[in-house]
């Protein structure tokens, strides 16, 4: 269904009933007359059955998008009008499929969302105008996913304001169940209903909404990917509004959903959006959320991976792990997993406007170190125990030793460290990788802590050795330490590339891609050829619809096998009947 400008029609009195009438009203110069006519138009619009509604709404949508704080339309009944139009579209299918009315519920929900975005007083008007129930109908999936996206956006704005949260809270169980379901299944839904279809099979009005009637197949796919990401993002934002108020945490903290959150990229282009990691961070500020997350090893491991990656939400993962470690109830459930990852970050200085991040991490990890050392059963992992011992020695004992060290002693240690580094490089180029690791480790033990550049090189070199030894975790650990020493503003590019390779070795495509992108940015326009392979590989693996596509192929393969198997059985039965007839 293409957008078409309808012909002008008139009633018995000769007055225009089409969209030109509304736009003529907007050009009215007398304010009181203009307001009266607009209010009357909004009141009569849901009662009319004219083909111009969609063009009027598209015009109002543009005004709402560009001037969301303008009080004129909200004060004249726009919300009541939009609520009635959505309800009409949901309940009256014959009306919905007439003219171009199928576009109306989407535009109406979008208009509500735009006007309630920043103004609590507009949101209060919307609630009083009974918009919640029609939006909830769209949220339930009474129409399609494009309308769900607009409804989620509007519902999220209403839930974000204290003045209107109570109205949303009245439906919280249904809203939360719907939002968690949409967040978990929206990628499969959009792929099955749009992206995975041929151009001729796609709903025409979806294509028009996505591209405004312009653009080809590729543009439609790009926009569908963007909208699917937003659909997930708004679902998570709505859940965040409840979680930050500690509402319905039992519904949100279901095991399967918490595991799903780890892979949700919703709103990737907007670093301030909640995303899966963002919602986990919000939950980690609640007692029930911390206990639920601490009991899921897979979720804690995912937080550890993000905390050491170049992901925009690295700071969210770090904050989540810190909250789990501060809480005495969850500390010893997660410390075995979290300690090795966070120990690599203790020399991280500034991150996302937060200063001395590494120091805060060190204090949380070591605040009861003596108790942990005595009660060794608290740490079941030998690796965790060793990392905490190394951390204590480096950040406490070694700092004390180097403070009282003379200049001469410092220079001697520096010189000896340099010699060991050279010996390590000789072993490396001779192919004796394990011996090179030993030499680099000895050099790091002697290198004064204040020599950051030298330590960056030593950690980077040892990371390369671990890569060749197929020790992905060792390579990630050393590369992360080198990156923390170099700083976020000017990261050590070789360590980014090495960590990207190590993440690829572990099958962590997203983390590998993030480091690969950061490495490419550090190189400017000169991207080495060997980066292209891993970049393309991870782009395909982390494509928003990669999982949905895989499920689609798997489902169709199973169907194919079922049909083939059924045909074989039919042939077999047929041959048995034939044999019986032949015997008879």
N, C-alpha and C positions, 0 to 999 in steps of 0.2 A: 504494500500500500504506500504509494508515493504521496508526498506533500503536494497538494494542489490548492490554489486560491479559489474558493467557491464563488459562484455567481451571486450578485447582489439580489436579495429578495426583500419584499416589503409586505407589511400586513395591510389590513383593510383601510387603515388610516393613512397609509402611504409612508410610514416611518420605516427606515432601514432596520432590519433585524440581524444583519450580519456583522462581522468583526469591524467593518469600517465605522459602524455606529460607536463602538467602544473607543476606537482611536480618535474619533471626532470629539468624544467626551473629554479625552485627555488634553485636547487642544483648547478646551474651554478656558477663557481668560478670567471669568468671574469665579473666585474661589468657592463661594457658597454654592453656586449653581453646579460647579464641577463636582463638589463633594456629594451633593444630593443625587446627582445622576449616577456617579460611580457606585454609591451605596445601593441605589435601586437596581443597577445592572447586576451587582453581585447577588442581590436577593433573588432576582428573577432567573439568573443564568442556569441553576440546576433544574428549573421547571421547564425550560425551553428544550426543544428537540431540534436544534439547528446545526448545520454542518460547519459553522464557523468557530465552534468552541475551541478546537485545537489551536487555531491561529491566534485567538485571543489569549489562550493560556501560554502559548509559546512566547507571546509578547510580554505577558506578566512575568513569566519565568526570567526573561532577560532583565527586566527591571529589578526583580527580586535579587538576582545574582549581582547586579552592578550597584544597587542601592539597598542593601539588606537592613540598614538602620533608618530608612525613611518611614515615618509613622503613618503616612497617608493611607495606604491600602490596609494595614493591620487595624486601623481605627474605623474602617468603613465596612467590615464584614468579610474580608478576604478568607479568613480561616473557616468560618461557617460554610462559605461557598465551596471551598476546596474539600472540606469534610464530606459534604453532601455529594459532590461529584465523584469522589472515591467510592462512597457507599453505593452510588448508582451503578458505577462500573463493576463493582464486585457482585451485586445482586441481580442486575438486569443484563444478561448476556446478549440479548437481541439488540439492546441499545449500544452496548460496548462494541459490537461488530458492525454497527451502522456508521456510515460516513467515515470519518477518521477518528472516531471516539476512542479507539483502542489506545491512543496516545495519552488520553486525558488523565487516567490515574497516576501515570508516571510524573507528568508535569505538575499535577496538583500536590503530590507528596513532596516533590522537589521544592515547590514554592513554600510550603510549610516549613521545610528544613532550612531554607535560606533566611526566612524572616525570624526564625527562632534561634539562629546560630549565636548571636552575640547579645541580644537584648532580653533579659529576664522578663521584662514587662510584656514584651511581645509573646514570649512563651506562655505567660499566665493567660493572656487573651486567647491563645490557641487552645489551651486546656479547657478554658471556660466555653470555648466554641465546639467542644466535643470532637477534637481531632484524634484522640488517642485510640478509640475503638476502630475507626476506619483504617488507621495506620497499622493496627494490630492485625486486621484482616489481610493486609498486604504481607505482613511479616509471616503470617501463617502459610503463605504460598498460594493464596487464592488465585493469583494471576501468575506472573513469571518472575524470574530472578532480577530483571531490570527494575521492576517495581519494588522488589524486596530491597534492593540497594538504596533507592530513594527513601523508602520507609525507614530503614535502619538509620540512615543519616538524620532524618527528622526526629526519630525516637531518641537517638543518642544526644541530640541537642536538648531535647526536653528533659532527659535524665541528668544532664550535666548541670542544670540550674537547681539550686536549693529550693527555689520557689515552686518548681513544678515536679520535683522528684517524687513527692508523695502521690501525685496522680499516676505516675508510671509504676510506683511501688505496688499499687493496687492489683497489678497484673504480673507481679514479678516472677512467679513460678513459670507461667507460660512464656513470658518474654525471655527469661534466662534459658529455658529449654530450647526455645526457637533459635536464640542467638548462638548457643553452643553447637547446635545442629548445623546451622548455616556456616559457622566458622570452620567446622570440620569437613563439610561436604560441598562447599560452594565451588571449589576448583573442579571436582568431578561433574557437578551440575552444569557449570558453564561450558565445560568441554563437551559433555554429552549433548547439550541443547543448542550449542552454537559452534564452538571452535572445531569440533570433530566432524561437523557436517559439511557437505558440499555447498557451494554458494547457492545453488538452486533449492536446497533443502532448508536453508535458514529462513526464519521468520522475517518478512520484509520490514516490519515495523521495528524489530531489533536492529537490523542493519541501518535503518534511517536514524534511529536514536543514537547509535554509536558514532556515525560518521556525518550526521546532519545531511544525509542524501548525497554526499560527495565521497570520493575515494573508492579504491578497489578492494580486492580480497585481502591483501596484506595489511592495509590500513584497518580493516575490520578486525583482523586478528590482533593487531597491536592494541587497539582500543578495548577489545574484549579482555585482553590480559590485564590492562590497566583497571578496567571496571571490576574484574574478578578480585583483583588485589584490594580495591576499595571496599568491595562487598565484605571481604574477610576483615579488613581494617575496621569498618564500622561495627561489625559484630563484636569484635574484641573491645572496641571503645565502649559499647553499651554494657558489656560485662564488667569493664573497668569501673564504670560509674557505680555499679552495685558493689564490687569488691572493695573499692576504696572506702565505702561506707560500712563494710563488713556485713553486707546483706547476702543471704542465700549462699553462703560459702560452701555448704555441703553439696549444693547442686553444681557449683562451678568446679569444686575440687574432686571431681570424679577421676579415677585413675586413667582411663582411656583418654579423656579430654586433656588432662595435664601432659600426657605423653604426646598428644597431637600438637599441643602448643609449641613444643620444641621446634617443629618444622614449619610453623606459620610465619610467612614473610609479609603478611598483610601490611600495606602501607610502607613498603621499603623505600619509596621515593620521599617519604616524609619522616625524618628521624625522630620527630616529636610524637609520632603516633604510637599507640601502645605496642602493637605487634605481639607475637607469642611471648617473646622474652620480656616485653614490657608488662604484660599481664602477670607473668610469673613473679616479676619484681614487686608488683602491687600485692600479690598474694603473700609474698615473703614478709610483708609488713603486718601480717595478721597471724595469730597463734595457730589457728586451724590450717591456714595456708602453709605455714612452715612445716608443721607436722606431716601434712599430706605430701608435700614435695620431698621432705627428707626421707620418706619411706619408699620413694621411687628412685632407684639407682640410675636408671636411664635418664631421668630428668636432671639429676645432679650432674651427671657426666656431660650432658648437653650444655649446661650452664658453664661448666669448666672449659669446654671447647670454645665457647663464644668469648669467655673472659680472656682467652689468650689469642684471639684472632683479630683481624683488622676490621671486624664488623662495626658499623656505626653504633650498635647497641652494646658494645663491649662494657661500657660503664654500668649498664643495667644488670648484666650478668655478674659483674664483680659485686655490686651492691646486694644482689640476691644472695650470693654465697656468704657475704659478710653477715647478713641478717641471720642466716642459718647457723653460722658459727658463734654469733653473739648469744643466741638463745641457748641456755644450758640444757634444755630439753632436747634440742636437735643437734647440738654441737658434736657429740660423740657418734651420732649416726652418720654424719657427712664428712667428718674430718679426714678419714682415711682417703676419700675420693678427692676432697677439695684441697687438702694441704699441698700436695705436689704441684697442682696447677697454680694456686695462689702464691706459693713460695717463689715461683718464677717471676712474679710481678712486684716483688718488694722494692725494686729500684725504679719503679715507675714513678715519675714525678707528678706531672699535671695531666689531667684527662677530663675533657668536656667541662672545663671551668672549675673542676675540683682540684685542689692543690694537695701535695704530699700524700697522694693516693697510696703509694708503696709503703710509706711509714704507717699509715692506718692499717693496712693489710698485715704488716709485720706485728703490730701490737695485738691484733686480734688472734693471730696464729700462735703467738708466744706468751700470751698473758697467763696461761697456766702450764707453761712448759715443764716446770719442775714436777708438777703433779702427774703430767703425762709420762714423764721419764720414769717416775717411781711406779706408777700404775701402768705397766706396759701393755696390759690387756686392752687399754683404751684404743691402742693403735694396732690393728690386726695386720696392717700392711707394712712389710719391711721397708718398702720404698718410701712410704709416708714418714716413718720413724727416722729414716736416714736423711730425708729432706729437711725435717725440722731440726735435726742435730746440726746439719750443715748451716741452716739459717741462723741458729743460735750462735754457732761459732763465728760466722761471718759478721753478723749485725750486732753482736754483743761482745764476745770475747776478743775477736780480732780488732774491733774498733778500739777497745781498751788498750790492746798491745800497741797498735799503731800510733795512738796518742802520745805514748811515752817513748816512742822510738826516735832515736837521733836522726839527723839529716844523713849522716854517713851510712847508718844501717838501712835507711830507706833507699838510698842510691844503690847499695849493694844488692838488696832484694830486687830492685828494678832491673839491674844488670843481669842478675842470675835468671830472672824471669825471661828476659830477652833471649838469653842463651838457650834456655829450655824451649822457648817458642821456635827458635831456629832449628833445634834438633827435631822438634815435632814435625816441622815442615819437611825436613830431610827424610824422615821416616815415611811421611805421607807420599812424597813423590817417588819413594822407593817401593811403594806398594805395601808397606808395613803399617796398615791402618790402625790396628789395635795398639801398637806401640806408639803411634802418633797421638792417640787419645790419651795415653798415660802421660806423655810429655806435656801436652797442652793442659792437662789437669794439674800437673805439678807446677806449671808456669802460672796458672790461675791462683793456686794456693799461695804463691809468693808475691804475685803482682799487687802492689799497694792499691787499696780501694779507691783512692783519689784519682788513679790513672784510668779514667773511664774509656778513653779511646783504645788503649792497649787491651783492656778487658773485652771491649766490643769485638776486636779482631780475634782474640783467643776463643771466645764463645762461638763466634761465627765459624772459625776453623774447625772447632770440635763438632759443631753441628754438621758440617760437611762430612766429617769422618763417620758420624753416626748414620748419615744417609747412605753412605757406601756400605756400611755394616748392616743395613736394613733395620736399624733401630729407630723407628719413626718417632717414638715417644722421647727418646734422648735428643733427637734432632729438633723436635718442637720445643723442648725445654731450653736448650742452649740458644736457639734462634730467638725465642721469646725474651730471654735475658739480655741478649745483644740489642734487641729492639727497645727494651725498657731503658737500657743505658744510653742509647742514641737519642731517645725522645720521640714523641709523636710528630712534632713539627718536621723533623728531618730524619726519618727512619733509615736504618742501615739496610740498603736495598738488597744486598746479597742475602741477608738473613730473611728478608721477606720471601725471596725466591726459594730459599732452602726450606722454609717452613711450609710454603705452598706445596712443594714436592712431598714433604713429610705427611701433610694432611691428605694428599692424594694417595699416598701409600696406605693410609689408614681407612681410606674410603670416605673421608669427610669432604664431600664435594663443595659444600657451601663455604666452609672455612678456607679451603684451598683456593676457591675463586676469589674470595675477599682479599687474600694476600697477593694473589696474582694481579688483581686490579691495582692494588696499592703499589706493587712493584712496577707495573706498566706506567702508572702516574709518575713515579720517581724517575723514570727514564725519558719522560716527555714523548716526543714523536718518534724517537728511535727505539722501537720495540724489537728486541732480539727475536730471531726466527724461532728459536727453541721454545719461546713462551707461547707462540700461537697454538701449538698442539694441545698443551694442557688447558689453555684458555678456552678453546673450542669444546674440548671434552667436558669441562666443568660447566660451561654455559648450557650444553645439552642436558647434563645431569641435573642442573638446578633450575631448568626451565619451569616456570610456574605450573604448567600443565603436564610435566613429565610423569608424575605419578598417575594422574588421571588417564593419560594416554596409555600407559602401561596396563592399567586396569581394564581399559577399553579393549585393547588387543587381547589380553588374557581372557576376558569374557567372551569375545567373539571366537577365539581359538577353542574354548571349551564348547561353545555352541556348534562349531564346525565338527569337532570330534564326536559330539553327541549325535549329530545328524548322520555322520559317516557310520558310527556304530549302529544306529538304528537301521540304516540301509543294509548293513551287513546281516543284521538279524532277519530283516525281511527277505533277503535273498536266500538265506539259510532255510527259513520256513518254506519259502517257495520251492526250493529244491527238494525238501522233505515231502511236500504235497505231490510234487511231480513223481518222486520215487514211489509213493504209495499208489498213485494212479497207474504207474507202469507195472507195479506188482499185481494190481487188480486186473 
